[in-house]
Amino acid sequence: MKFYLSSYRIPDTQSFYKFIGKDLSNIKLGLIFNAKDYKSKEEYTQKLFETTGYFNNLGIKVEKIELLNYIDKPEDLLNKFKEFDILWFNGGNTYCLRWALAESKSEKILKRALESGVIYGGDSAGAILVGPTLKYYDTADDPKLAPRALYDGLGYIDTAILPHWGSGEFDHVLGDIEQKLKDDGNKTKRLTNDEYLLIENGKVQNI
């Protein structure tokens, strides 16, 4: 399985398209935007417009996938996932994103899609999600914004990602989160907004 993880969007487009194996104009991206579900309709619409515009400006074809539309439709969701080269789990509230995956029962479907060759991409919340745990991130993301707070990560990687390191906005909490994760026996990885990870079959290719 392959993962492109970042703090914020795509810091290096050259490495991105090489990792995908296609020119940017030929990449099809499925956008999972549930981490923004806590926002008002107006804010959500604006953020979605900005995000799709960002990818479109790179030449990438984007389609939003609403996970909650596929409750009790696992094969339909799997077929939808397989239409894309990469599934991009956008930043926002990590607990909202985790809840949407659980509520739509899509964790196993996602794994099947990734095992078939679809690439996982994610920034911020989307990068945190694939780690071993969501514990201690509640000082950066409010778990009460999700209908139900879940604290287990997807466990695709054994390292807890700390996005936006050094950005200023989260400096007051990231150090504390890092220490608590380490005290709990977790490996951690800091990512600035200009950094990313390329992971294939458990091995980090590039930072």
C-alpha positions as semicolon CSV with decimal commas, in nm:
position;residue;x (nm);y (nm);z (nm)
1;M;0,000;0,000;0,000
2;K;0,114;0,353;-0,076
3;F;0,063;0,671;0,129
4;Y;0,130;1,038;0,059
5;L;0,106;1,226;0,387
6;S;0,157;1,596;0,447
7;S;0,069;1,880;0,681
8;Y;-0,087;2,092;0,411
9;R;-0,180;1,992;0,059
10;I;0,107;1,899;-0,177
11;P;0,437;2,069;-0,091
12;D;0,623;1,919;-0,389
13;T;0,418;1,848;-0,701
14;Q;0,709;1,682;-0,886
15;S;0,752;1,414;-0,622
16;F;0,375;1,378;-0,598
17;Y;0,312;1,289;-0,960
18;K;0,618;1,062;-0,970
19;F;0,481;0,877;-0,668
20;I;0,140;0,842;-0,833
21;G;0,304;0,736;-1,157
22;K;0,114;0,975;-1,382
23;D;0,136;1,333;-1,503
24;L;-0,074;1,568;-1,293
25;S;-0,322;1,619;-1,577
26;N;-0,394;1,244;-1,584
27;I;-0,443;1,195;-1,210
28;K;-0,795;1,129;-1,081
29;L;-0,840;1,223;-0,716
30;G;-1,130;1,125;-0,492
31;L;-1,173;1,391;-0,224
32;I;-1,299;1,283;0,118
33;F;-1,404;1,606;0,287
34;N;-1,576;1,480;0,603
35;A;-1,317;1,641;0,830
36;K;-1,494;1,969;0,746
37;D;-1,842;1,844;0,837
38;Y;-1,847;2,049;1,156
39;K;-1,843;2,377;0,964
40;S;-2,149;2,580;0,869
41;K;-2,294;2,518;0,524
42;E;-2,145;2,843;0,398
43;E;-1,798;2,774;0,538
44;Y;-1,806;2,416;0,415
45;T;-1,901;2,522;0,064
46;Q;-1,626;2,786;0,057
47;K;-1,361;2,543;0,180
48;L;-1,471;2,281;-0,071
49;F;-1,454;2,540;-0,350
50;E;-1,102;2,643;-0,242
51;T;-0,977;2,286;-0,214
52;T;-1,115;2,160;-0,543
53;G;-0,985;2,476;-0,706
54;Y;-0,638;2,409;-0,569
55;F;-0,626;2,059;-0,719
56;N;-0,789;2,171;-1,044
57;N;-0,526;2,442;-1,082
58;L;-0,263;2,168;-1,072
59;G;-0,449;1,993;-1,353
60;I;-0,577;1,715;-1,127
61;K;-0,930;1,586;-1,184
62;V;-1,124;1,597;-0,856
63;E;-1,451;1,443;-0,741
64;K;-1,583;1,464;-0,385
65;I;-1,686;1,134;-0,228
66;E;-1,945;1,165;0,046
67;L;-1,884;0,863;0,270
68;L;-2,219;0,892;0,444
69;N;-2,399;0,841;0,114
70;Y;-2,264;0,484;0,107
71;I;-2,394;0,350;0,437
72;D;-2,486;-0,017;0,378
73;K;-2,353;0,007;0,021
74;P;-2,002;-0,138;0,062
75;E;-1,955;-0,269;-0,292
76;D;-2,076;0,059;-0,442
77;L;-1,822;0,244;-0,228
78;L;-1,543;0,005;-0,324
79;N;-1,622;0,052;-0,692
80;K;-1,627;0,430;-0,642
81;F;-1,289;0,423;-0,464
82;K;-1,139;0,219;-0,747
83;E;-1,229;0,489;-1,000
84;F;-0,945;0,703;-0,863
85;D;-0,568;0,694;-0,861
86;I;-0,559;0,852;-0,516
87;L;-0,808;0,910;-0,234
88;W;-0,735;1,238;-0,058
89;F;-0,847;1,267;0,305
90;N;-0,855;1,639;0,366
91;G;-0,758;1,827;0,679
92;G;-1,005;1,958;0,932
93;N;-1,134;1,792;1,247
94;T;-0,974;1,450;1,290
95;Y;-1,260;1,316;1,502
96;C;-1,524;1,416;1,247
97;L;-1,328;1,233;0,978
98;R;-1,281;0,923;1,194
99;W;-1,651;0,917;1,284
100;A;-1,756;0,939;0,918
101;L;-1,540;0,637;0,833
102;A;-1,690;0,439;1,121
103;E;-2,048;0,548;1,057
104;S;-2,027;0,457;0,689
105;K;-1,855;0,126;0,779
106;S;-1,592;0,208;0,520
107;E;-1,271;0,112;0,705
108;K;-1,258;-0,237;0,551
109;I;-1,364;-0,104;0,211
110;L;-1,084;0,151;0,222
111;K;-0,832;-0,120;0,301
112;R;-0,953;-0,330;0,008
113;A;-0,919;-0,030;-0,223
114;L;-0,565;0,044;-0,103
115;E;-0,466;-0,320;-0,140
116;S;-0,591;-0,307;-0,499
117;G;-0,349;-0,024;-0,580
118;V;-0,543;0,294;-0,500
119;I;-0,312;0,537;-0,318
120;Y;-0,399;0,701;0,013
121;G;-0,331;1,073;0,033
122;G;-0,400;1,300;0,325
123;D;-0,301;1,623;0,488
124;S;-0,329;1,722;0,855
125;A;-0,627;1,522;0,989
126;G;-0,595;1,288;0,692
127;A;-0,232;1,220;0,784
128;I;-0,307;1,172;1,153
129;L;-0,587;0,927;1,072
130;V;-0,360;0,649;0,939
131;G;-0,152;0,636;1,257
132;P;-0,199;0,412;1,561
133;T;-0,407;0,644;1,778
134;L;-0,606;0,967;1,794
135;K;-0,555;1,001;2,168
136;Y;-0,416;1,331;2,289
137;Y;-0,499;1,521;1,968
138;D;-0,807;1,658;2,144
139;T;-0,617;1,970;2,249
140;A;-0,577;2,058;1,879
141;D;-0,910;1,920;1,750
142;D;-1,232;1,930;1,953
143;P;-1,375;1,575;1,973
144;K;-1,713;1,720;2,073
145;L;-1,758;1,843;1,716
146;A;-1,801;1,482;1,605
147;P;-2,130;1,300;1,673
148;R;-1,921;1,041;1,858
149;A;-1,552;1,061;1,945
150;L;-1,338;0,763;1,844
151;Y;-0,977;0,744;1,952
152;D;-0,836;0,458;1,746
153;G;-0,642;0,543;1,432
154;L;-0,657;0,323;1,124
155;G;-0,318;0,177;1,213
156;Y;-0,174;0,165;0,863
157;I;0,151;0,312;0,994
158;D;0,307;0,269;1,338
159;T;0,394;0,638;1,376
160;A;0,177;0,921;1,507
161;I;0,201;1,222;1,274
162;L;0,233;1,573;1,420
163;P;0,133;1,812;1,139
164;H;0,185;2,188;1,120
165;W;0,500;2,171;1,330
166;G;0,650;2,517;1,372
167;S;0,354;2,690;1,208
168;G;0,268;2,901;1,512
169;E;-0,102;2,819;1,516
170;F;-0,056;2,489;1,700
171;D;0,282;2,541;1,865
172;H;0,123;2,577;2,208
173;V;-0,023;2,225;2,198
174;L;0,193;2,013;1,964
175;G;0,479;1,969;2,208
176;D;0,242;1,847;2,476
177;I;0,070;1,608;2,233
178;E;0,408;1,472;2,124
179;Q;0,520;1,409;2,480
180;K;0,197;1,233;2,577
181;L;0,216;1,012;2,267
182;K;0,574;0,917;2,346
183;D;0,491;0,852;2,711
184;D;0,225;0,612;2,585
185;G;0,487;0,423;2,382
186;N;0,411;0,568;2,038
187;K;0,663;0,667;1,776
188;T;0,606;1,020;1,647
189;K;0,697;1,218;1,337
190;R;0,692;1,597;1,311
191;L;0,586;1,750;0,979
192;T;0,612;2,118;0,894
193;N;0,375;2,262;0,635
194;D;0,651;2,219;0,376
195;E;0,721;1,853;0,450
196;Y;0,561;1,527;0,344
197;L;0,608;1,152;0,367
198;L;0,604;0,898;0,086
199;I;0,539;0,551;0,223
200;E;0,523;0,230;0,022
201;N;0,472;-0,110;0,182
202;G;0,567;0,031;0,520
203;K;0,891;0,191;0,403
204;V;0,943;0,567;0,396
205;Q;1,078;0,667;0,055
206;N;1,123;1,038;0,105
207;I;1,079;1,320;0,352
